């Protein structure tokens, strides 16, 4: 690897390239589909998917498991 090349990121036991994104895997829960991580110049950044507020009393989450929607 060249010294002036963008650095990769290590997350758990895996290495990711600069600008690569992934859903983290957290034992014993497995892949966290509602969280997205990405590598920026050797630093890992993660963010939970933002969901709009639900406008109903009992939302369902069929279409998107991360965000509830009204039935």
KATASUL-V40246 format. One record per pair of residues at least 4 apart in sequence whose C-alpha atoms are under 6 Angstrom apart, sorted by the first residue. I is the first residue (numbers start at 1). J is the second residue. D is the distance in Angstrom with one decimal. If there is no record, write none. Layout:
i=I j=J d=D
i=I j=J d=D
//
This chain:
i=6 j=41 d=5.3
i=7 j=41 d=5.1
i=7 j=42 d=4.6
i=8 j=16 d=5.5
i=8 j=17 d=4.6
i=8 j=18 d=5.0
i=8 j=42 d=4.8
i=9 j=15 d=5.5
i=9 j=16 d=5.1
i=9 j=39 d=5.8
i=9 j=42 d=4.8
i=9 j=43 d=6.0
i=10 j=14 d=5.7
i=10 j=15 d=4.4
i=18 j=39 d=5.1
i=18 j=40 d=5.5
i=18 j=41 d=5.8
i=19 j=39 d=5.1
i=19 j=40 d=5.6
i=20 j=38 d=5.6
i=20 j=39 d=5.7
i=21 j=37 d=5.5
i=21 j=38 d=4.0
i=22 j=36 d=5.8
i=22 j=37 d=5.3
i=23 j=32 d=5.8
i=23 j=33 d=5.8
i=23 j=35 d=5.9
i=23 j=36 d=4.9
i=24 j=31 d=5.7
i=24 j=32 d=5.6
i=25 j=30 d=5.0
i=25 j=31 d=4.0
i=25 j=32 d=5.9
i=26 j=30 d=5.2
i=34 j=48 d=5.8
i=34 j=49 d=5.4
i=34 j=66 d=5.3
i=35 j=47 d=5.6
i=35 j=48 d=4.3
i=35 j=49 d=5.8
i=36 j=46 d=5.6
i=36 j=47 d=5.6
i=37 j=45 d=5.4
i=37 j=46 d=4.0
i=38 j=44 d=5.8
i=38 j=45 d=5.5
i=39 j=43 d=5.7
i=39 j=44 d=4.7
i=51 j=67 d=5.5
i=56 j=70 d=5.8
i=59 j=68 d=5.5
i=59 j=69 d=5.1
i=59 j=70 d=4.5
i=60 j=68 d=5.3
i=60 j=69 d=5.3
i=60 j=70 d=5.8
i=60 j=71 d=5.9
i=61 j=65 d=5.3
i=61 j=68 d=4.3
i=61 j=69 d=5.8
//
